[in-house]
Amino acid sequence: MALPALRLKKNEDKRLRQGHLWIFSNEVDIRLTPLKSLEPGGLVRVQDAAGHDIGLALISPQSLICARLISRDSEANIDSWFFQKRLAQALALREAHFPTPHYRLVHGEGDFLPGLVIDRYGDQLVMQTSTWGMEKSIPLIVEALERLLPGSGILLKNTSSTRALEGLPEQVEVLSGAVPEQLEVVENGLRFRVPARSGQKTGWFYDHRANRVRLRDWSKDKRVLDIFSYVGGWGLQAAGFGAKELVSIDSSQAALAQLRENAGLNGLADRVDTRCGDAFTVVKDMQGQEQFDLVILDPPAFIKSRKHLSEGVQAYRRINQMALALLKPGGLLVSASCSHHLSRDMLLEQINRGASQSDIPLQLLAEGHQDLDHPVHPAIPESAYIKALYLYRAMRPT
């Protein structure tokens, strides 16, 4: 059956030919391609203004990003074998670089599968789809995964807020095999258990693995504060690298209970103190009472969209300024952001403003990015979202 054509306006093909995968609704010639007549999640043949094929895309006609290229071969058969080939390529990259099967297996656009995320926890896979196209491709993807990684449990964890932009409902469902309530992660020599169904995102954040291992050089015999700790990914690794004391702050009692369990798994329970509450409030109450050698600040995204940019920027400045007040001279602040609307330069500017207002001299010693299981698509800046800055609180120059 012939696929419907998605005809672009004049010159709107340039960005696609340079490697981008997204098509915006205002780039479509709606006289020739009435978007509302197309079925969400369907496959379309993308054409330039002259009618020349560019490739195949999955359509989301009601969204600002109305289509995403899935293949540059306009004759490709988008079946389970197509997905298996893409998944096998992603798997080979991870298997070549990670000693254990704990990583992000598919990172959306970075693995040329826009709208799809799969995290691997040994024999368990947690999958998220965020577009109509990937939603309707779930049976094909599951079939491909069952051939590629036979015996794996597959959990669909579709609770991301980005699904609302596509008009997709939330859903949590086991698609294949059996998936236990707790998943296990091995990272940088430590074991962690994470909640499969109730945890944040897919349960774990693999994107900061390479940044967390850097704590090895800064943790020994140090007193560490981990703000927005979740289940201990940052703080417990600092403890595992030799920190003498860890104070972890999170708003979730369940997350802190899991953190304490993870501390016990690694023989670190006697070094851990947890404090539950809003991070801004807890940190404010600690001002003038406590100080730390190492402060880790990895908050959730304060900027969900451009309309939240101004208030989000202020939140980053406030929490970094408050964190610096708890850092001893000669100590290290690790400040991270997962907001792709907040650039590295913007984050550094807000930290510097807060430090200047508090008369705290800083030196930027190192920077980190997302690990290689989160590949960046060179044409899509949004696929590079992780920032980690390592800032040294210097002695005040005279």
Contacts in CASP RR format, 6 or more apart in sequence:
PFRMAT RR
TARGET T0000
AUTHOR 0000-0000-0000
METHOD contacts of the structure
MODEL  1
MALPALRLKKNEDKRLRQGHLWIFSNEVDIRLTPLKSLEPGGLVRVQDAA
GHDIGLALISPQSLICARLISRDSEANIDSWFFQKRLAQALALREAHFPT
PHYRLVHGEGDFLPGLVIDRYGDQLVMQTSTWGMEKSIPLIVEALERLLP
GSGILLKNTSSTRALEGLPEQVEVLSGAVPEQLEVVENGLRFRVPARSGQ
KTGWFYDHRANRVRLRDWSKDKRVLDIFSYVGGWGLQAAGFGAKELVSID
SSQAALAQLRENAGLNGLADRVDTRCGDAFTVVKDMQGQEQFDLVILDPP
AFIKSRKHLSEGVQAYRRINQMALALLKPGGLLVSASCSHHLSRDMLLEQ
INRGASQSDIPLQLLAEGHQDLDHPVHPAIPESAYIKALYLYRAMRPT
3 43 0 8 1.000
3 44 0 8 1.000
3 45 0 8 1.000
3 56 0 8 1.000
4 33 0 8 1.000
4 38 0 8 1.000
4 44 0 8 1.000
4 45 0 8 1.000
5 32 0 8 1.000
5 33 0 8 1.000
5 44 0 8 1.000
5 45 0 8 1.000
5 46 0 8 1.000
5 47 0 8 1.000
5 51 0 8 1.000
6 23 0 8 1.000
6 28 0 8 1.000
6 33 0 8 1.000
6 38 0 8 1.000
6 44 0 8 1.000
6 45 0 8 1.000
6 46 0 8 1.000
6 47 0 8 1.000
6 57 0 8 1.000
6 59 0 8 1.000
6 67 0 8 1.000
7 28 0 8 1.000
7 29 0 8 1.000
7 32 0 8 1.000
7 33 0 8 1.000
7 47 0 8 1.000
7 48 0 8 1.000
7 49 0 8 1.000
7 51 0 8 1.000
8 23 0 8 1.000
8 27 0 8 1.000
8 28 0 8 1.000
8 29 0 8 1.000
8 46 0 8 1.000
8 47 0 8 1.000
8 48 0 8 1.000
8 49 0 8 1.000
8 54 0 8 1.000
9 27 0 8 1.000
9 28 0 8 1.000
9 29 0 8 1.000
9 49 0 8 1.000
10 49 0 8 1.000
11 49 0 8 1.000
12 27 0 8 1.000
12 28 0 8 1.000
12 48 0 8 1.000
12 49 0 8 1.000
13 48 0 8 1.000
13 49 0 8 1.000
13 54 0 8 1.000
15 379 0 8 1.000
16 23 0 8 1.000
16 46 0 8 1.000
16 54 0 8 1.000
16 69 0 8 1.000
17 54 0 8 1.000
18 379 0 8 1.000
19 378 0 8 1.000
19 379 0 8 1.000
20 69 0 8 1.000
20 379 0 8 1.000
20 380 0 8 1.000
21 68 0 8 1.000
21 69 0 8 1.000
21 109 0 8 1.000
21 112 0 8 1.000
21 114 0 8 1.000
21 377 0 8 1.000
21 379 0 8 1.000
21 380 0 8 1.000
22 65 0 8 1.000
22 67 0 8 1.000
22 68 0 8 1.000
22 69 0 8 1.000
22 114 0 8 1.000
22 380 0 8 1.000
23 46 0 8 1.000
23 57 0 8 1.000
23 65 0 8 1.000
23 66 0 8 1.000
23 67 0 8 1.000
23 68 0 8 1.000
23 69 0 8 1.000
24 64 0 8 1.000
24 65 0 8 1.000
24 66 0 8 1.000
25 35 0 8 1.000
25 61 0 8 1.000
25 63 0 8 1.000
25 64 0 8 1.000
25 65 0 8 1.000
25 66 0 8 1.000
28 35 0 8 1.000
28 66 0 8 1.000
28 67 0 8 1.000
29 49 0 8 1.000
35 59 0 8 1.000
35 61 0 8 1.000
35 62 0 8 1.000
35 66 0 8 1.000
36 61 0 8 1.000
36 62 0 8 1.000
37 61 0 8 1.000
38 44 0 8 1.000
38 59 0 8 1.000
38 61 0 8 1.000
39 59 0 8 1.000
39 61 0 8 1.000
40 59 0 8 1.000
40 60 0 8 1.000
40 61 0 8 1.000
40 62 0 8 1.000
40 132 0 8 1.000
40 133 0 8 1.000
40 136 0 8 1.000
40 166 0 8 1.000
41 58 0 8 1.000
41 59 0 8 1.000
41 60 0 8 1.000
41 131 0 8 1.000
41 132 0 8 1.000
41 133 0 8 1.000
41 135 0 8 1.000
41 136 0 8 1.000
42 58 0 8 1.000
42 59 0 8 1.000
42 132 0 8 1.000
42 133 0 8 1.000
42 136 0 8 1.000
43 56 0 8 1.000
43 57 0 8 1.000
43 58 0 8 1.000
43 59 0 8 1.000
43 70 0 8 1.000
43 78 0 8 1.000
44 56 0 8 1.000
44 57 0 8 1.000
44 58 0 8 1.000
44 59 0 8 1.000
44 67 0 8 1.000
45 53 0 8 1.000
45 55 0 8 1.000
45 56 0 8 1.000
45 74 0 8 1.000
46 53 0 8 1.000
46 54 0 8 1.000
46 55 0 8 1.000
46 56 0 8 1.000
46 57 0 8 1.000
46 67 0 8 1.000
46 69 0 8 1.000
46 74 0 8 1.000
47 53 0 8 1.000
47 54 0 8 1.000
48 54 0 8 1.000
53 74 0 8 1.000
54 69 0 8 1.000
54 72 0 8 1.000
54 74 0 8 1.000
55 69 0 8 1.000
55 71 0 8 1.000
55 72 0 8 1.000
55 73 0 8 1.000
55 74 0 8 1.000
56 69 0 8 1.000
56 70 0 8 1.000
56 71 0 8 1.000
56 73 0 8 1.000
56 74 0 8 1.000
56 76 0 8 1.000
56 78 0 8 1.000
57 67 0 8 1.000
57 68 0 8 1.000
57 69 0 8 1.000
57 70 0 8 1.000
58 67 0 8 1.000
58 68 0 8 1.000
58 70 0 8 1.000
58 114 0 8 1.000
58 131 0 8 1.000
58 132 0 8 1.000
58 133 0 8 1.000
58 134 0 8 1.000
58 136 0 8 1.000
58 137 0 8 1.000
59 66 0 8 1.000
59 67 0 8 1.000
59 132 0 8 1.000
59 133 0 8 1.000
60 66 0 8 1.000
60 67 0 8 1.000
60 68 0 8 1.000
60 131 0 8 1.000
60 132 0 8 1.000
60 133 0 8 1.000
60 166 0 8 1.000
62 166 0 8 1.000
62 167 0 8 1.000
63 165 0 8 1.000
63 166 0 8 1.000
64 165 0 8 1.000
68 109 0 8 1.000
68 114 0 8 1.000
68 115 0 8 1.000
68 131 0 8 1.000
68 133 0 8 1.000
69 114 0 8 1.000
70 78 0 8 1.000
70 113 0 8 1.000
70 114 0 8 1.000
71 78 0 8 1.000
71 82 0 8 1.000
76 82 0 8 1.000
78 137 0 8 1.000
78 140 0 8 1.000
79 140 0 8 1.000
80 140 0 8 1.000
80 141 0 8 1.000
80 143 0 8 1.000
80 144 0 8 1.000
80 147 0 8 1.000
81 144 0 8 1.000
82 140 0 8 1.000
83 113 0 8 1.000
83 137 0 8 1.000
83 140 0 8 1.000
83 141 0 8 1.000
83 143 0 8 1.000
83 144 0 8 1.000
84 144 0 8 1.000
84 147 0 8 1.000
84 148 0 8 1.000
86 111 0 8 1.000
86 112 0 8 1.000
86 113 0 8 1.000
87 105 0 8 1.000
87 106 0 8 1.000
87 113 0 8 1.000
87 141 0 8 1.000
87 144 0 8 1.000
87 145 0 8 1.000
87 148 0 8 1.000
88 148 0 8 1.000
89 111 0 8 1.000
90 105 0 8 1.000
90 106 0 8 1.000
90 107 0 8 1.000
90 111 0 8 1.000
90 113 0 8 1.000
91 105 0 8 1.000
91 148 0 8 1.000
91 149 0 8 1.000
93 372 0 8 1.000
93 373 0 8 1.000
93 375 0 8 1.000
94 103 0 8 1.000
94 104 0 8 1.000
94 105 0 8 1.000
94 120 0 8 1.000
94 373 0 8 1.000
95 101 0 8 1.000
97 372 0 8 1.000
97 373 0 8 1.000
98 373 0 8 1.000
100 122 0 8 1.000
100 186 0 8 1.000
101 120 0 8 1.000
101 121 0 8 1.000
101 122 0 8 1.000
101 123 0 8 1.000
102 120 0 8 1.000
102 121 0 8 1.000
102 122 0 8 1.000
102 185 0 8 1.000
102 186 0 8 1.000
102 187 0 8 1.000
102 206 0 8 1.000
103 119 0 8 1.000
103 120 0 8 1.000
103 206 0 8 1.000
103 371 0 8 1.000
103 373 0 8 1.000
104 117 0 8 1.000
104 118 0 8 1.000
104 119 0 8 1.000
104 120 0 8 1.000
104 206 0 8 1.000
104 207 0 8 1.000
104 373 0 8 1.000
104 374 0 8 1.000
105 118 0 8 1.000
105 119 0 8 1.000
105 120 0 8 1.000
105 125 0 8 1.000
105 373 0 8 1.000
106 113 0 8 1.000
106 116 0 8 1.000
106 117 0 8 1.000
106 118 0 8 1.000
107 117 0 8 1.000
107 373 0 8 1.000
107 374 0 8 1.000
107 375 0 8 1.000
107 383 0 8 1.000
108 114 0 8 1.000
108 115 0 8 1.000
108 116 0 8 1.000
108 117 0 8 1.000
108 383 0 8 1.000
109 115 0 8 1.000
109 377 0 8 1.000
109 380 0 8 1.000
109 382 0 8 1.000
109 383 0 8 1.000
110 374 0 8 1.000
110 375 0 8 1.000
110 376 0 8 1.000
110 377 0 8 1.000
110 380 0 8 1.000
110 383 0 8 1.000
111 375 0 8 1.000
112 377 0 8 1.000
113 134 0 8 1.000
114 131 0 8 1.000
114 134 0 8 1.000
115 129 0 8 1.000
115 130 0 8 1.000
115 131 0 8 1.000
115 133 0 8 1.000
115 134 0 8 1.000
116 127 0 8 1.000
116 128 0 8 1.000
116 129 0 8 1.000
116 130 0 8 1.000
116 134 0 8 1.000
116 137 0 8 1.000
116 141 0 8 1.000
117 127 0 8 1.000
117 128 0 8 1.000
117 129 0 8 1.000
117 130 0 8 1.000
117 202 0 8 1.000
118 125 0 8 1.000
118 126 0 8 1.000
118 127 0 8 1.000
118 128 0 8 1.000
118 145 0 8 1.000
119 125 0 8 1.000
119 126 0 8 1.000
119 202 0 8 1.000
119 203 0 8 1.000
119 204 0 8 1.000
119 206 0 8 1.000
121 183 0 8 1.000
121 184 0 8 1.000
121 185 0 8 1.000
121 194 0 8 1.000
121 204 0 8 1.000
122 152 0 8 1.000
122 184 0 8 1.000
123 151 0 8 1.000
123 152 0 8 1.000
123 153 0 8 1.000
124 152 0 8 1.000
124 153 0 8 1.000
124 154 0 8 1.000
124 155 0 8 1.000
124 179 0 8 1.000
124 180 0 8 1.000
124 183 0 8 1.000
124 196 0 8 1.000
125 145 0 8 1.000
125 149 0 8 1.000
125 152 0 8 1.000
125 153 0 8 1.000
125 154 0 8 1.000
125 155 0 8 1.000
126 155 0 8 1.000
126 157 0 8 1.000
126 179 0 8 1.000
126 183 0 8 1.000
126 196 0 8 1.000
126 202 0 8 1.000
126 203 0 8 1.000
127 138 0 8 1.000
127 141 0 8 1.000
127 154 0 8 1.000
127 155 0 8 1.000
127 156 0 8 1.000
127 157 0 8 1.000
127 175 0 8 1.000
128 156 0 8 1.000
128 157 0 8 1.000
128 158 0 8 1.000
128 160 0 8 1.000
128 201 0 8 1.000
128 202 0 8 1.000
129 135 0 8 1.000
129 137 0 8 1.000
129 138 0 8 1.000
129 156 0 8 1.000
129 158 0 8 1.000
129 163 0 8 1.000
129 168 0 8 1.000
130 160 0 8 1.000
130 162 0 8 1.000
130 163 0 8 1.000
130 166 0 8 1.000
130 168 0 8 1.000
131 166 0 8 1.000
132 166 0 8 1.000
132 168 0 8 1.000
134 141 0 8 1.000
135 166 0 8 1.000
135 168 0 8 1.000
138 156 0 8 1.000
138 175 0 8 1.000
142 154 0 8 1.000
142 175 0 8 1.000
142 176 0 8 1.000
145 152 0 8 1.000
145 154 0 8 1.000
145 176 0 8 1.000
146 152 0 8 1.000
146 154 0 8 1.000
146 176 0 8 1.000
151 176 0 8 1.000
151 177 0 8 1.000
152 176 0 8 1.000
152 177 0 8 1.000
153 174 0 8 1.000
153 176 0 8 1.000
153 177 0 8 1.000
153 178 0 8 1.000
153 179 0 8 1.000
154 174 0 8 1.000
154 175 0 8 1.000
154 176 0 8 1.000
154 177 0 8 1.000
154 179 0 8 1.000
155 172 0 8 1.000
155 173 0 8 1.000
155 174 0 8 1.000
155 175 0 8 1.000
155 179 0 8 1.000
155 196 0 8 1.000
155 197 0 8 1.000
156 171 0 8 1.000
156 172 0 8 1.000
156 173 0 8 1.000
156 174 0 8 1.000
156 175 0 8 1.000
157 172 0 8 1.000
157 196 0 8 1.000
157 197 0 8 1.000
157 201 0 8 1.000
157 202 0 8 1.000
157 203 0 8 1.000
158 168 0 8 1.000
158 169 0 8 1.000
158 170 0 8 1.000
158 171 0 8 1.000
158 172 0 8 1.000
159 170 0 8 1.000
159 171 0 8 1.000
159 172 0 8 1.000
160 201 0 8 1.000
161 304 0 8 1.000
163 169 0 8 1.000
163 170 0 8 1.000
172 197 0 8 1.000
179 196 0 8 1.000
180 196 0 8 1.000
181 195 0 8 1.000
181 196 0 8 1.000
181 197 0 8 1.000
182 193 0 8 1.000
182 194 0 8 1.000
182 195 0 8 1.000
182 196 0 8 1.000
183 193 0 8 1.000
183 194 0 8 1.000
183 195 0 8 1.000
183 196 0 8 1.000
183 203 0 8 1.000
183 204 0 8 1.000
184 191 0 8 1.000
184 192 0 8 1.000
184 193 0 8 1.000
184 194 0 8 1.000
185 191 0 8 1.000
185 192 0 8 1.000
185 193 0 8 1.000
185 194 0 8 1.000
185 204 0 8 1.000
186 192 0 8 1.000
187 206 0 8 1.000
187 209 0 8 1.000
187 212 0 8 1.000
187 233 0 8 1.000
187 237 0 8 1.000
188 209 0 8 1.000
188 212 0 8 1.000
188 213 0 8 1.000
188 216 0 8 1.000
188 237 0 8 1.000
190 236 0 8 1.000
190 237 0 8 1.000
190 240 0 8 1.000
190 262 0 8 1.000
190 266 0 8 1.000
191 262 0 8 1.000
191 265 0 8 1.000
191 266 0 8 1.000
192 204 0 8 1.000
192 231 0 8 1.000
192 232 0 8 1.000
192 233 0 8 1.000
192 236 0 8 1.000
192 262 0 8 1.000
192 265 0 8 1.000
193 231 0 8 1.000
193 258 0 8 1.000
193 261 0 8 1.000
193 262 0 8 1.000
193 265 0 8 1.000
194 203 0 8 1.000
194 204 0 8 1.000
194 231 0 8 1.000
194 258 0 8 1.000
195 203 0 8 1.000
195 254 0 8 1.000
195 258 0 8 1.000
196 203 0 8 1.000
198 254 0 8 1.000
199 255 0 8 1.000
200 230 0 8 1.000
200 255 0 8 1.000
200 300 0 8 1.000
204 231 0 8 1.000
205 230 0 8 1.000
205 233 0 8 1.000
206 371 0 8 1.000
206 373 0 8 1.000
206 374 0 8 1.000
207 338 0 8 1.000
207 370 0 8 1.000
207 371 0 8 1.000
207 374 0 8 1.000
207 386 0 8 1.000
208 233 0 8 1.000
208 234 0 8 1.000
208 298 0 8 1.000
208 336 0 8 1.000
208 370 0 8 1.000
208 371 0 8 1.000
208 386 0 8 1.000
208 388 0 8 1.000
209 371 0 8 1.000
209 373 0 8 1.000
210 368 0 8 1.000
210 369 0 8 1.000
210 370 0 8 1.000
210 371 0 8 1.000
210 372 0 8 1.000
211 334 0 8 1.000
211 336 0 8 1.000
211 368 0 8 1.000
211 369 0 8 1.000
211 371 0 8 1.000
211 386 0 8 1.000
211 388 0 8 1.000
212 233 0 8 1.000
212 234 0 8 1.000
212 237 0 8 1.000
213 237 0 8 1.000
214 366 0 8 1.000
214 368 0 8 1.000
214 390 0 8 1.000
215 234 0 8 1.000
215 235 0 8 1.000
215 237 0 8 1.000
215 238 0 8 1.000
215 241 0 8 1.000
215 294 0 8 1.000
215 296 0 8 1.000
215 334 0 8 1.000
216 241 0 8 1.000
218 238 0 8 1.000
218 294 0 8 1.000
218 332 0 8 1.000
219 238 0 8 1.000
219 239 0 8 1.000
219 240 0 8 1.000
219 241 0 8 1.000
219 242 0 8 1.000
219 243 0 8 1.000
219 294 0 8 1.000
220 241 0 8 1.000
220 242 0 8 1.000
220 243 0 8 1.000
221 242 0 8 1.000
221 243 0 8 1.000
221 244 0 8 1.000
222 238 0 8 1.000
222 242 0 8 1.000
222 243 0 8 1.000
222 244 0 8 1.000
222 292 0 8 1.000
222 293 0 8 1.000
222 294 0 8 1.000
223 243 0 8 1.000
223 244 0 8 1.000
223 245 0 8 1.000
223 247 0 8 1.000
223 291 0 8 1.000
223 292 0 8 1.000
223 293 0 8 1.000
223 294 0 8 1.000
224 235 0 8 1.000
224 238 0 8 1.000
224 239 0 8 1.000
224 243 0 8 1.000
224 245 0 8 1.000
224 246 0 8 1.000
224 247 0 8 1.000
224 292 0 8 1.000
224 293 0 8 1.000
224 294 0 8 1.000
224 295 0 8 1.000
224 296 0 8 1.000
225 246 0 8 1.000
225 247 0 8 1.000
225 249 0 8 1.000
225 290 0 8 1.000
225 292 0 8 1.000
225 294 0 8 1.000
225 295 0 8 1.000
225 296 0 8 1.000
225 323 0 8 1.000
225 326 0 8 1.000
226 232 0 8 1.000
226 234 0 8 1.000
226 235 0 8 1.000
226 238 0 8 1.000
226 246 0 8 1.000
226 247 0 8 1.000
226 248 0 8 1.000
226 249 0 8 1.000
226 296 0 8 1.000
227 249 0 8 1.000
227 279 0 8 1.000
227 283 0 8 1.000
227 295 0 8 1.000
227 296 0 8 1.000
227 297 0 8 1.000
227 298 0 8 1.000
227 299 0 8 1.000
227 319 0 8 1.000
227 323 0 8 1.000
228 249 0 8 1.000
228 250 0 8 1.000
228 279 0 8 1.000
228 297 0 8 1.000
228 298 0 8 1.000
228 299 0 8 1.000
228 300 0 8 1.000
229 235 0 8 1.000
229 248 0 8 1.000
229 249 0 8 1.000
229 250 0 8 1.000
229 255 0 8 1.000
229 256 0 8 1.000
229 259 0 8 1.000
229 274 0 8 1.000
230 250 0 8 1.000
230 252 0 8 1.000
230 255 0 8 1.000
230 259 0 8 1.000
231 255 0 8 1.000
231 258 0 8 1.000
231 259 0 8 1.000
231 262 0 8 1.000
232 248 0 8 1.000
232 259 0 8 1.000
232 262 0 8 1.000
233 262 0 8 1.000
234 296 0 8 1.000
234 298 0 8 1.000
234 334 0 8 1.000
235 243 0 8 1.000
235 246 0 8 1.000
235 248 0 8 1.000
235 296 0 8 1.000
236 246 0 8 1.000
236 259 0 8 1.000
236 262 0 8 1.000
236 263 0 8 1.000
236 266 0 8 1.000
236 268 0 8 1.000
236 272 0 8 1.000
238 246 0 8 1.000
238 294 0 8 1.000
238 296 0 8 1.000
239 246 0 8 1.000
239 263 0 8 1.000
239 266 0 8 1.000
239 268 0 8 1.000
239 271 0 8 1.000
239 272 0 8 1.000
240 266 0 8 1.000
240 268 0 8 1.000
243 271 0 8 1.000
243 294 0 8 1.000
244 271 0 8 1.000
245 271 0 8 1.000
245 273 0 8 1.000
246 268 0 8 1.000
246 271 0 8 1.000
246 272 0 8 1.000
246 273 0 8 1.000
247 273 0 8 1.000
247 274 0 8 1.000
247 275 0 8 1.000
247 290 0 8 1.000
247 292 0 8 1.000
248 256 0 8 1.000
248 259 0 8 1.000
248 272 0 8 1.000
248 273 0 8 1.000
248 274 0 8 1.000
248 275 0 8 1.000
249 274 0 8 1.000
249 275 0 8 1.000
249 276 0 8 1.000
249 277 0 8 1.000
249 279 0 8 1.000
249 282 0 8 1.000
249 283 0 8 1.000
250 256 0 8 1.000
250 259 0 8 1.000
250 274 0 8 1.000
250 276 0 8 1.000
250 277 0 8 1.000
250 279 0 8 1.000
251 276 0 8 1.000
251 277 0 8 1.000
251 278 0 8 1.000
251 279 0 8 1.000
252 276 0 8 1.000
253 276 0 8 1.000
256 274 0 8 1.000
256 276 0 8 1.000
259 272 0 8 1.000
259 274 0 8 1.000
260 269 0 8 1.000
260 272 0 8 1.000
260 274 0 8 1.000
263 269 0 8 1.000
263 271 0 8 1.000
263 272 0 8 1.000
275 282 0 8 1.000
279 299 0 8 1.000
279 319 0 8 1.000
280 318 0 8 1.000
280 319 0 8 1.000
280 322 0 8 1.000
283 319 0 8 1.000
283 322 0 8 1.000
283 323 0 8 1.000
283 326 0 8 1.000
284 322 0 8 1.000
286 326 0 8 1.000
287 322 0 8 1.000
287 325 0 8 1.000
287 326 0 8 1.000
288 325 0 8 1.000
290 326 0 8 1.000
291 326 0 8 1.000
291 327 0 8 1.000
291 328 0 8 1.000
292 326 0 8 1.000
292 327 0 8 1.000
292 328 0 8 1.000
292 331 0 8 1.000
293 327 0 8 1.000
293 328 0 8 1.000
293 330 0 8 1.000
293 331 0 8 1.000
293 332 0 8 1.000
294 331 0 8 1.000
294 332 0 8 1.000
294 334 0 8 1.000
295 323 0 8 1.000
295 324 0 8 1.000
295 326 0 8 1.000
295 327 0 8 1.000
295 331 0 8 1.000
295 332 0 8 1.000
295 333 0 8 1.000
295 334 0 8 1.000
296 334 0 8 1.000
296 336 0 8 1.000
297 319 0 8 1.000
297 320 0 8 1.000
297 323 0 8 1.000
297 333 0 8 1.000
297 334 0 8 1.000
297 335 0 8 1.000
297 336 0 8 1.000
298 334 0 8 1.000
298 336 0 8 1.000
298 338 0 8 1.000
298 388 0 8 1.000
299 315 0 8 1.000
299 316 0 8 1.000
299 319 0 8 1.000
299 336 0 8 1.000
299 337 0 8 1.000
300 338 0 8 1.000
301 337 0 8 1.000
301 338 0 8 1.000
301 339 0 8 1.000
302 308 0 8 1.000
302 311 0 8 1.000
302 312 0 8 1.000
302 315 0 8 1.000
302 316 0 8 1.000
302 339 0 8 1.000
302 342 0 8 1.000
303 309 0 8 1.000
303 312 0 8 1.000
303 313 0 8 1.000
303 339 0 8 1.000
303 341 0 8 1.000
303 342 0 8 1.000
304 339 0 8 1.000
305 341 0 8 1.000
306 341 0 8 1.000
308 341 0 8 1.000
309 341 0 8 1.000
309 342 0 8 1.000
312 339 0 8 1.000
312 342 0 8 1.000
313 342 0 8 1.000
313 346 0 8 1.000
313 350 0 8 1.000
316 337 0 8 1.000
316 339 0 8 1.000
316 342 0 8 1.000
316 347 0 8 1.000
316 350 0 8 1.000
316 351 0 8 1.000
317 350 0 8 1.000
317 351 0 8 1.000
317 353 0 8 1.000
317 354 0 8 1.000
320 333 0 8 1.000
320 335 0 8 1.000
320 350 0 8 1.000
320 351 0 8 1.000
320 354 0 8 1.000
320 355 0 8 1.000
321 353 0 8 1.000
321 354 0 8 1.000
321 355 0 8 1.000
321 357 0 8 1.000
321 358 0 8 1.000
323 333 0 8 1.000
323 335 0 8 1.000
324 333 0 8 1.000
324 351 0 8 1.000
324 354 0 8 1.000
324 355 0 8 1.000
324 358 0 8 1.000
324 360 0 8 1.000
324 362 0 8 1.000
324 393 0 8 1.000
325 358 0 8 1.000
325 360 0 8 1.000
327 333 0 8 1.000
327 360 0 8 1.000
327 393 0 8 1.000
328 393 0 8 1.000
329 393 0 8 1.000
329 394 0 8 1.000
329 395 0 8 1.000
329 396 0 8 1.000
330 392 0 8 1.000
330 393 0 8 1.000
330 394 0 8 1.000
330 395 0 8 1.000
331 392 0 8 1.000
331 393 0 8 1.000
332 365 0 8 1.000
332 390 0 8 1.000
332 391 0 8 1.000
332 392 0 8 1.000
332 393 0 8 1.000
333 351 0 8 1.000
333 362 0 8 1.000
333 389 0 8 1.000
333 390 0 8 1.000
333 391 0 8 1.000
333 393 0 8 1.000
334 388 0 8 1.000
334 389 0 8 1.000
334 390 0 8 1.000
334 391 0 8 1.000
335 347 0 8 1.000
335 351 0 8 1.000
335 388 0 8 1.000
335 389 0 8 1.000
335 391 0 8 1.000
336 386 0 8 1.000
336 387 0 8 1.000
336 388 0 8 1.000
336 389 0 8 1.000
337 347 0 8 1.000
337 386 0 8 1.000
337 387 0 8 1.000
338 385 0 8 1.000
338 386 0 8 1.000
339 385 0 8 1.000
340 381 0 8 1.000
340 382 0 8 1.000
340 384 0 8 1.000
340 385 0 8 1.000
342 387 0 8 1.000
343 387 0 8 1.000
344 367 0 8 1.000
344 387 0 8 1.000
344 389 0 8 1.000
347 387 0 8 1.000
347 389 0 8 1.000
348 364 0 8 1.000
348 389 0 8 1.000
351 362 0 8 1.000
351 389 0 8 1.000
351 391 0 8 1.000
352 362 0 8 1.000
354 360 0 8 1.000
355 361 0 8 1.000
355 362 0 8 1.000
359 396 0 8 1.000
360 393 0 8 1.000
361 393 0 8 1.000
361 394 0 8 1.000
361 395 0 8 1.000
361 396 0 8 1.000
361 397 0 8 1.000
362 391 0 8 1.000
362 392 0 8 1.000
362 393 0 8 1.000
362 394 0 8 1.000
363 391 0 8 1.000
363 392 0 8 1.000
363 394 0 8 1.000
364 389 0 8 1.000
364 390 0 8 1.000
364 391 0 8 1.000
364 392 0 8 1.000
365 390 0 8 1.000
365 391 0 8 1.000
365 392 0 8 1.000
366 389 0 8 1.000
366 390 0 8 1.000
367 387 0 8 1.000
367 388 0 8 1.000
367 389 0 8 1.000
367 390 0 8 1.000
368 386 0 8 1.000
368 387 0 8 1.000
368 388 0 8 1.000
368 389 0 8 1.000
368 390 0 8 1.000
369 384 0 8 1.000
369 386 0 8 1.000
369 387 0 8 1.000
369 388 0 8 1.000
370 376 0 8 1.000
370 384 0 8 1.000
370 385 0 8 1.000
370 386 0 8 1.000
374 386 0 8 1.000
375 383 0 8 1.000
376 383 0 8 1.000
376 384 0 8 1.000
377 383 0 8 1.000
END
